[in-house]
Amino acid sequence: MFASKGLSVPPGAALFHITHWKSGSQWIRGVLNGALGAENMVEPMESGQQLTTKISAGKVYPCCYIIKQEYDLLEMPKDHRRVVIIRDLRDTLVLWYFSTRNTHGIIKGRMEKKRWFLQRADEEQGLLYMMDVSLYAAACIQRTWLEAGEPVMRLEDFMADPVAAFGRMFRQHWRLDAPQEKLERLARKHSFAQYSGGREPGQEDRTSFYRKGTHGDWRNHFTPKVLERFKARYNDLLIMGGYEKNDSWGL
């Protein structure tokens, strides 16, 4: 039996959407607002949830950019449920590069410095730079949950079949009763075309926050030098996440 009747937040449960930057977190946050009601959301800051205070039951916490060790120290209600969503770190890197260079809305402090550099460097230099100064944070989140044996979901599954993926998220990870017709309505309302101004996945707009919406775009941007450095640092995470079987992948 499901723990709740209908697609709603159980009064005694806290629901967590754990993820990392550039992994569709704002898209999924929009779906959760539509599915469970904006009034039940704990709105994250620009940098994600600041989970340092007591967690409230009956609430949804989207965009939790948090490692497992931090999560384990939170003061929780007895019933707390989570879903961990990861993305191929190669596509994460490419999206982070374009977002920081062109489209990210808040530019101050370190972000301002990154944009200054990226708008003067070539693409290869920019990808290597973002691998050094940003990607490690997303990789750290992935690593702590994967090494703990967490049954993660992959953003690519949501992109390929959103109805099935959101069904798994709501029903299996959050133990909610999600009617099929509700899932289908959510998928239509929150399609890539709705968010991108009518473009279909694969139609690129480098000036848009929703730039391309496809998996595997890294192949269009990695150079041999970027690939070599990425493999040296993160190949084990690609294997743990199910994106590769060994280190034999390439361009």
Helices and strands as residue ranges (DSSP letters): E 13-18, H 25-36, G 38-40, E 59-64, H 68-72, E 79-86, H 89-98, I 99-103, H 110-118, H 123-133, H 135-147, E 153-154, H 155-160, H 162-168, I 169-173, H 180-189, H 192-196, G 217-220, H 224-240
